[in-house]
Amino acid sequence: MERVITTAHGSGGSATGELISGIFTKEFHNDMDDAAVLDAGDGTRIAMTTDSFVVTPQIYRGGDIGRLAVCGTVNDLLMRGSRPRYLTAGFILEEGVSFSLLERAVHSMAETADEAGVRVVAGDTKVIGGRSDSEPGLYINTAGCGIMNGWRRADGTAAVTDIAAENAKPGDAILVSGSLGEHHAVILGSRLGIEVSAESDNAPLTDMVGNLIASGVRIHTMRDVTRGGLGTVLKELAEASGRVFSIADEAIPVTGAVADFCRMMGLDPLYMGNEGKMVCIVDGRDADRALSIIRRSKYGQNACVIGRVLEAGEETHPRGTVVLRTAVGGERNIGILQGEGLPRIC
């Protein structure tokens, strides 16, 4: 039987990884990271990324597809240490989409681009036939360009960064920039008609990342926590670096509203999607300073240090392991999200 694409392939979990490694990286001969760092000549390096947004519903508590499209692309550029500058926007509109929805999405994109310090410089629009069995769709594709070493330190000198998934080192501190699961809870609650007393966390992390880089904090790794959740991201980073990540269950920030929703729905906050949170792995000596900077930055008030990086083989755990330590002294190995998760979350 011929294999076909399922919604699980868009979950950000193991099925997504198999799709990327089995088809895209095999043919394009590169790692297909969230953002690529490229040599533009004359010593100039740029970061480039692209993303597509198909969220349902398109308007939700705390945001909409337009804000999401800018945040997702800007944050991917930021995670490589670049300073985002330019975006393109492509719109695919199903016949029947209302002008008011499109106008709201475009207005949100413009407002969020201003907040993030980027300009939308090119675009495209296509209209396709609608489907009779669902609401007309509005889909947005964005591409982004950022300047590497585009940040300045407090003394005015250029900030040179070396941030990559494989750079985590023993002794590093693992930070999360805020509480988990709000976007996932809001989207799922809206689909099920359940009132959730939370708002989506969709936000551009420009202020936060810029402040960290300007401060001189020794950042080794950053990754935005989106589909697949924190558990998936940590497992991918542990495998990329060949280290062991040890995290404390009680240190992971989750609001009461999301915790209540998880108990009701049987969900694990570690695997819930977010759209304005990041993992930041820094030299352990800089942990307190990094935490203070993130908490003073926009959208970072609930940041926490959740664990540390160990050498592979330390405490008998093999390389690439993520160990969650519970308050009562137990341990749980954290892996990549299996199965469907929540499709069309971004």
Sequence and secondary structure as in RCSB ss.txt:
>XXXX:A:sequence
MERVITTAHGSGGSATGELISGIFTKEFHNDMDDAAVLDAGDGTRIAMTTDSFVVTPQIYRGGDIGRLAVCGTVN
DLLMRGSRPRYLTAGFILEEGVSFSLLERAVHSMAETADEAGVRVVAGDTKVIGGRSDSEPGLYINTAGCGIMNG
WRRADGTAAVTDIAAENAKPGDAILVSGSLGEHHAVILGSRLGIEVSAESDNAPLTDMVGNLIASGVRIHTMRDV
TRGGLGTVLKELAEASGRVFSIADEAIPVTGAVADFCRMMGLDPLYMGNEGKMVCIVDGRDADRALSIIRRSKYG
QNACVIGRVLEAGEETHPRGTVVLRTAVGGERNIGILQGEGLPRIC
>XXXX:A:secstr
      GGGGSSSHHHHHHIIIIIHHHH S   SSEEEEEETTEEEEEEEEEE  SSSEETTEEHHHHHHHHHHH
HHHTTT EEEEEEEEEEEETT  HHHHHHHHHHHHHHHHHHT EEEEEEEEEE   TTS   EEEEEEEEEETT 
 B TTS B      GGG  TT EEEE S S HHHHHHHHHHHT   S        HHHHHHHHHHT  EEEEEE 
 TTHHHHHHHHHHHHHT EEEEEGGGS   HHHHHHHHHHT  GGG   SS EEEEE GGGHHHHHHHHHHSTT 
TT EEEEEEE TTGGG  TT EEEE TTS EEE     S   SS  
